[in-house]
Amino acid sequence: MRPRYLALWLLVMPVAARAQQDPGTAPSAPSTGPGVTMRSPLGFFFHVEAGGGYLRTSGSTGRTAFTTAGGALGISLGGGWAPSEEWMVGLECSSWKALSPSGLGESTSVELDAVGVSVTRYLVPANVFASVTVSGTRVAITDPYGQEFGGSQIGFGFKVAIGKEWWVNPWLGMGLGGEFFFAVNRDQAGSSGTLRTLGAGLVYSLTVH
């Protein structure tokens, strides 16, 4: 999946940010309460979501109409800045790959890739979060080896997610979330075809702060 090319950079970013902190400045103390661990309020963050769900793509490419619907696997990688305990703003890249064949070629399947800006709101101290992501998307028809059989132009995508994380310490949170997303893309072949994608999933959530 295409987000793997950004994974290394996103993994290094929060580590580099911590290394650049002034050793003479004590970090902000996290909010605490009986049996509650809260995340550190400021600084860079790295966020991962991975799970499964449902993906449906319909339309036409190369003047050939098709519809793909069924199970899918997805991953999302993000990183950015948390200006407060309650807000996070960052860059997110994600990819969902259908498990069912596309019908456009032997053993081909649909993959939806997206890169966009996300805004996340945490409700403290419950550690429930909700996020909205606006992104540029692209649909690719790929074979089992990842070779592209067909695709779309860059289009518009939108994702809404909600979930809950349990902070095991002030810099690491883990939890579960649900998300809904859609995308609209024009056919890459230059025809008047349009590809419409809808999806939803249940994901494992991990945040390093």
C-alpha positions, 0 to 999 in steps of 0.5 A, spaced: 500 500 500 502 506 498 502 509 505 508 505 506 513 510 503 511 515 508 511 510 514 519 511 516 518 519 516 512 519 520 515 514 525 522 518 525 518 525 526 516 524 534 522 521 536 526 527 533 521 532 536 523 529 543 530 529 541 530 536 540 527 538 546 531 543 551 534 538 556 533 544 561 526 544 560 521 540 564 515 537 560 508 539 562 505 535 567 500 530 564 493 531 567 491 525 572 486 523 577 484 516 580 485 511 575 486 515 570 492 517 565 492 523 561 496 524 555 501 530 555 498 536 552 503 539 547 508 537 542 508 532 536 504 526 535 504 519 531 498 516 530 496 509 527 490 506 525 489 499 522 483 494 521 478 491 517 471 493 514 467 494 508 468 497 501 464 499 495 466 502 489 462 503 483 462 507 476 466 506 470 473 506 467 476 505 460 468 505 458 467 499 462 462 499 468 463 495 474 461 495 481 465 492 487 463 491 494 465 487 500 470 486 505 476 490 505 483 491 509 485 498 511 491 502 514 492 509 516 498 513 518 498 520 521 503 525 524 502 532 526 502 537 532 497 537 538 496 545 541 493 542 547 490 536 551 484 537 547 486 538 539 490 535 534 492 537 527 496 533 522 497 530 515 494 523 514 495 518 509 491 512 508 489 506 504 483 501 503 484 495 499 478 490 497 478 483 498 473 481 493 475 482 485 474 488 481 471 484 475 475 488 470 481 483 470 483 477 472 485 477 480 484 484 480 482 488 486 480 496 488 485 500 492 483 507 495 489 511 497 488 518 500 492 523 503 489 529 507 489 534 513 486 531 519 483 535 525 482 531 532 478 533 538 479 529 544 474 529 550 477 529 557 478 525 561 474 520 558 479 520 552 474 519 547 476 522 540 472 524 534 476 526 527 475 529 521 479 528 515 479 532 508 483 529 503 485 528 495 484 521 493 485 516 488 482 509 486 487 504 483 485 497 480 491 492 482 493 485 481 495 480 486 502 483 485 501 490 486 501 492 479 496 497 477 491 495 472 487 501 471 486 507 475 483 514 476 485 522 477 486 525 483 479 526 487 476 528 493 475 524 499 472 525 506 473 521 513 469 521 519 472 517 525 470 516 532 473 512 538 476 511 545 483 510 547 486 508 554 493 512 555 497 506 558 502 512 560 503 520 558 505 518 551 502 512 549 495 511 547 491 504 545 484 503 543 478 502 538 475 506 533 470 506 527 470 510 521 466 512 515 469 515 508 467 516 501 471 519 495 469 521 488 474 520 482 474 521 475 476 516 470 484 516 469 482 514 461 480 521 459 472 518 459 466 521 462 466 515 467 466 517 475 468 512 480 464 513 487 467 509 493 463 508 500 466 505 506 466 503 513 471 500 518 473 498 525 480 499 527 485 499 532 488 505 534 495 507 537 497 514 538 505 516 540 505 523 543 
